[in-house]
Amino acid sequence: MTPDQVQIIKSTFAEVLKIREKAGLLFYERLFAIAPETRPLFKGDIAEQSRKLMDTLALAIGMLRDMPTLVQTLQALALRHVQYGVKNEHYDKVGASLLWTLEQGLGPKFTPKARDAWTALYGAVAKIMMDAAQPGAKPAAT
């Protein structure tokens, strides 16, 4: 990701945080609409899960300038997701739901450049997590 893309992600996410509860709920509504098989993976309150999603996104975005720490964090998150039943095929649906949510929440502020930046970020995140979830995967060196 370029420095410009990082800045775009940070600035657009700052806007999303203004509607964090709505954005989190929109994300899960969309995910369950396009991937109903994921609904049973979420046992608790979706409002609470939405808050956790937004907190996790904020943490990850805050780490964009510290990639080694971000990679380690994502690898650990991937291993927890495997225990919840997440499979590689779910990542595309999550990415589509995230982009849709950003588009809904940001409206005209979700420009083509913003879409490209978020697509690049999610692609990198998904790859790190899917790689970490593979049996016998080695964590990144510190």
Contacts in CASP RR format, 6 or more apart in sequence:
PFRMAT RR
TARGET T0000
AUTHOR 0000-0000-0000
METHOD contacts of the structure
MODEL  1
MTPDQVQIIKSTFAEVLKIREKAGLLFYERLFAIAPETRPLFKGDIAEQS
RKLMDTLALAIGMLRDMPTLVQTLQALALRHVQYGVKNEHYDKVGASLLW
TLEQGLGPKFTPKARDAWTALYGAVAKIMMDAAQPGAKPAAT
1 9 0 8 1.000
1 64 0 8 1.000
1 117 0 8 1.000
1 120 0 8 1.000
1 121 0 8 1.000
1 124 0 8 1.000
4 113 0 8 1.000
4 117 0 8 1.000
5 116 0 8 1.000
5 117 0 8 1.000
5 120 0 8 1.000
5 121 0 8 1.000
6 64 0 8 1.000
6 65 0 8 1.000
6 117 0 8 1.000
8 113 0 8 1.000
8 114 0 8 1.000
8 117 0 8 1.000
9 61 0 8 1.000
9 64 0 8 1.000
9 114 0 8 1.000
9 117 0 8 1.000
9 118 0 8 1.000
9 121 0 8 1.000
10 61 0 8 1.000
10 62 0 8 1.000
10 64 0 8 1.000
12 102 0 8 1.000
12 106 0 8 1.000
12 109 0 8 1.000
12 110 0 8 1.000
12 114 0 8 1.000
12 117 0 8 1.000
12 118 0 8 1.000
13 57 0 8 1.000
13 58 0 8 1.000
13 61 0 8 1.000
15 105 0 8 1.000
15 106 0 8 1.000
15 109 0 8 1.000
16 23 0 8 1.000
16 54 0 8 1.000
16 102 0 8 1.000
16 105 0 8 1.000
16 106 0 8 1.000
17 54 0 8 1.000
17 58 0 8 1.000
19 105 0 8 1.000
20 51 0 8 1.000
20 54 0 8 1.000
21 47 0 8 1.000
21 50 0 8 1.000
21 51 0 8 1.000
21 54 0 8 1.000
22 105 0 8 1.000
23 50 0 8 1.000
23 54 0 8 1.000
23 101 0 8 1.000
23 102 0 8 1.000
23 105 0 8 1.000
24 50 0 8 1.000
24 51 0 8 1.000
24 53 0 8 1.000
24 54 0 8 1.000
24 101 0 8 1.000
25 46 0 8 1.000
25 47 0 8 1.000
25 50 0 8 1.000
26 100 0 8 1.000
26 101 0 8 1.000
26 104 0 8 1.000
26 105 0 8 1.000
27 50 0 8 1.000
27 53 0 8 1.000
27 97 0 8 1.000
27 98 0 8 1.000
27 101 0 8 1.000
28 42 0 8 1.000
28 46 0 8 1.000
28 49 0 8 1.000
28 50 0 8 1.000
28 53 0 8 1.000
28 97 0 8 1.000
30 96 0 8 1.000
30 97 0 8 1.000
30 100 0 8 1.000
30 101 0 8 1.000
31 38 0 8 1.000
31 93 0 8 1.000
31 94 0 8 1.000
31 97 0 8 1.000
32 38 0 8 1.000
32 39 0 8 1.000
34 93 0 8 1.000
34 96 0 8 1.000
34 97 0 8 1.000
35 90 0 8 1.000
35 93 0 8 1.000
35 97 0 8 1.000
38 90 0 8 1.000
38 93 0 8 1.000
41 84 0 8 1.000
41 85 0 8 1.000
41 86 0 8 1.000
42 49 0 8 1.000
56 77 0 8 1.000
59 73 0 8 1.000
60 70 0 8 1.000
60 73 0 8 1.000
60 74 0 8 1.000
60 125 0 8 1.000
63 69 0 8 1.000
63 70 0 8 1.000
63 73 0 8 1.000
64 70 0 8 1.000
64 121 0 8 1.000
68 140 0 8 1.000
68 142 0 8 1.000
71 128 0 8 1.000
71 140 0 8 1.000
72 139 0 8 1.000
72 140 0 8 1.000
72 142 0 8 1.000
74 125 0 8 1.000
74 128 0 8 1.000
74 129 0 8 1.000
74 132 0 8 1.000
75 128 0 8 1.000
75 129 0 8 1.000
75 132 0 8 1.000
75 137 0 8 1.000
75 139 0 8 1.000
75 140 0 8 1.000
77 129 0 8 1.000
78 128 0 8 1.000
78 129 0 8 1.000
78 130 0 8 1.000
78 132 0 8 1.000
78 133 0 8 1.000
79 132 0 8 1.000
79 133 0 8 1.000
81 129 0 8 1.000
81 133 0 8 1.000
82 133 0 8 1.000
86 133 0 8 1.000
88 130 0 8 1.000
88 133 0 8 1.000
91 126 0 8 1.000
91 129 0 8 1.000
91 130 0 8 1.000
92 126 0 8 1.000
94 126 0 8 1.000
95 122 0 8 1.000
95 123 0 8 1.000
95 126 0 8 1.000
98 118 0 8 1.000
98 122 0 8 1.000
99 115 0 8 1.000
99 118 0 8 1.000
99 119 0 8 1.000
99 122 0 8 1.000
102 110 0 8 1.000
102 114 0 8 1.000
102 115 0 8 1.000
102 118 0 8 1.000
103 110 0 8 1.000
103 115 0 8 1.000
106 114 0 8 1.000
131 137 0 8 1.000
132 139 0 8 1.000
END
